[in-house]
Amino acid sequence: MSETKKTDAAAKAVVPEQASAPDEREVLLKVESLTKHFPIRKGILRRQVGAVKAVDGIDFEVRRGETLGVVGESGCGKSTMGRVITRLQDPTGGQITFEGQDITRLSTGEMRPLRRDIQMIFQDPYGSLNPRHTIGSIVSAPFRLQGVEPEGGVKKEVQRLLELVGLSPEHYNRYPHEFSGGQRQRIGIARALALKPKLVVADEPVSALDVSIQAQVVNLMDDLQEELGLTYVIIAHDLSVVRHVSDRIAVMYLGKIVELADRKALYESPMHPYTKALMSAVPVPDPQRRGQKSERILLRGDVPSPIAPPSGCRFHTRCWKATQICKTTEPPLLELRPGQRVACHHPENFADQAPQDTVLLSAAKEASELVPDTATSAGAEESGAQATAETGAASPSAPDAKATADAKPEADAKAEADNGAKAKADAKPEADSKPEADTKPEADNGAKAKADAEPEATSEPEPETSSESETGSETSDEAGSASESEPEAEAASESEPEAPGGSASGAGPEAGAPAEPEAEAPAEPAAEPAKQAKAKKPRGK
Ligand SMILES: Nc1ncnc2c1ncn2[C@@H]1O[C@H](COP(=O)(O)OP(=O)(O)OP(=O)(O)O)[C@@H](O)[C@H]1O
């Protein structure tokens, strides 16, 4: 671990940003063509009538010591991906290789030794800790489950871990309800780190916390990574969290990775329109830009249903650049620039990959809305309307004009008029072919994948019980203490109800845990402004 740390530190010290790209580091986790489909069964015979394609063919690798951020809207399959790569759920297809070992089909027993190396931190600091167990019991559960006796004894080691995550060793005998959300998340982190894992998959580790506390927890994770040489996969829907901790970022949309790039490249020059839209949703506090106009892209509608994803590029129903090819042909994830892989026919900030296909789908013009930053002011409505019109200017029929339009939305009123008219005419056949038919049902289903997947008496996605069912019957305390955040806590994974769309946080046994009022909790250390984290983060990653 320390070796990794030194290597990283050295790399960062000598060569900034670019050359410290993690490419030369050893691959710790490799994921190839990974799929996870939840079957939908119907009728008395429970015949499979479809599947929720939560993860639908993704490839990536995680290098030792790096942090891979995974972002995307709710329902894109991020949590499912996290649970599958940690083998809390079985994949439907593809391959997962950890340290060169194929772990895709390992049984529960075969996975057990690996549970030490692969840990998970869950979103919900309230649901993931068994209220009937003391902190000491919770954090020491991994030792019990793995039959590990740390040097100096379990209690001493647990107290050391508590200190490591910024808690007091005195907290050993306290109960979860005595702690605030941030402190509970620290407890979850201490438990995840107990066995010195090599890979930590953190599923929305701070999204349940106050913004002020988020920075503390993110900083803590960052410090621990340096200290212990950890490798992280951090899942978040919020780019502002991932932005400051990731070396590379994978953007997921509807079960697919649409862009995977170094953090710097992604932020400076995003190529996938979806990435651009996600990024434009993150406000950048920059006093120098006050009063200036800049665009923000508001995506219309929800993520379509993963039961019947759109044809071709899955994003085409919401993309303002979508043309016919986007509807018919799925773009492959290609490395268009070194270290930047993108699946798009009409990428931003790069040459058009399908220049012959210039006619916008009729739905494309309504797919998004450009809103000036100043739209929050009184003129919001007006600006929004204007910007919407400008979206048309950013038509794929003039890729270069797009960049200009992006930078200066008003400038292209003329182009808009031209393109607009053309697009309308061009779009006619499209309309004839009922573009709505594609988009409408999806929009209706929208991110209601969950709703779709929800049991309607006769049709429901099969509740998934993970492979680790051997401890699944463990209901109460032990299972609870094990909680999901422990991979060895096979119990935990099973105890997750796996309700459709249920987040990873769904700690079954704790489901009935009283939601303790924050007020009761001992005060969290002075809130550190989120900005502090931001200032601290760019550490040469
Ligand atoms: N056990 C399950 N059975 C059936 N469908 C499921 C199950 N778990 C997840 N899904 C579905 O898979 C899709 C992806 O869900 P997932 O929770 O992985 O998305 P996500 O991107 O992590 O979203 P969120 O941030 O809201 O958790 C959703 O449509 C969800 O309803």
The ligand as a MOL file (V3000), in Angstrom:
LIG
                    3D

  0  0  0     0  0            999 V3000
M  V30 BEGIN CTAB
M  V30 COUNTS 31 33 0 0 0
M  V30 BEGIN ATOM
M  V30 1 N -33.3040 -5.7180 -8.0430 0
M  V30 2 C -33.8120 -5.0990 -9.0820 0
M  V30 3 N -34.8170 -5.6410 -9.7700 0
M  V30 4 C -35.3190 -5.0370 -10.8580 0
M  V30 5 N -34.8710 -3.8690 -11.3440 0
M  V30 6 C -33.8730 -3.2850 -10.6930 0
M  V30 7 C -33.2840 -3.8570 -9.5350 0
M  V30 8 N -32.2990 -3.0260 -9.0970 0
M  V30 9 C -32.2800 -1.9950 -9.9490 0
M  V30 10 N -33.2160 -2.1410 -10.8960 0
M  V30 11 C -33.4910 -1.2230 -12.0140 0
M  V30 12 O -32.2820 -1.0520 -12.7200 0
M  V30 13 C -32.1740 0.2830 -13.1710 0
M  V30 14 C -30.8810 0.8520 -12.6810 0
M  V30 15 O -30.9780 1.0060 -11.2770 0
M  V30 16 P -29.7600 1.5190 -10.4040 0
M  V30 17 O -30.1950 1.6240 -8.9880 0
M  V30 18 O -28.5820 0.6880 -10.6830 0
M  V30 19 O -29.5440 2.9650 -11.0380 0
M  V30 20 P -28.7130 4.1690 -10.4530 0
M  V30 21 O -28.1030 4.8410 -11.6180 0
M  V30 22 O -27.8010 3.6950 -9.4010 0
M  V30 23 O -29.8390 5.0720 -9.8590 0
M  V30 24 P -29.8910 5.7130 -8.3890 0
M  V30 25 O -28.8330 6.7600 -8.3830 0
M  V30 26 O -31.2740 6.2520 -8.3170 0
M  V30 27 O -29.6360 4.5900 -7.4300 0
M  V30 28 C -33.3860 1.0190 -12.6570 0
M  V30 29 O -34.3150 1.1030 -13.6800 0
M  V30 30 C -33.8940 0.1460 -11.5500 0
M  V30 31 O -35.2890 0.2480 -11.4460 0
M  V30 END ATOM
M  V30 BEGIN BOND
M  V30 1 1 1 2
M  V30 2 1 2 3
M  V30 3 2 2 7
M  V30 4 2 3 4
M  V30 5 1 4 5
M  V30 6 2 5 6
M  V30 7 1 6 7
M  V30 8 1 6 10
M  V30 9 1 7 8
M  V30 10 2 8 9
M  V30 11 1 9 10
M  V30 12 1 10 11
M  V30 13 1 11 12
M  V30 14 1 11 30
M  V30 15 1 12 13
M  V30 16 1 13 14
M  V30 17 1 13 28
M  V30 18 1 14 15
M  V30 19 1 15 16
M  V30 20 2 16 17
M  V30 21 1 16 18
M  V30 22 1 16 19
M  V30 23 1 19 20
M  V30 24 2 20 21
M  V30 25 1 20 22
M  V30 26 1 20 23
M  V30 27 1 23 24
M  V30 28 2 24 25
M  V30 29 1 24 26
M  V30 30 1 24 27
M  V30 31 1 28 29
M  V30 32 1 28 30
M  V30 33 1 30 31
M  V30 END BOND
M  V30 END CTAB
M  END
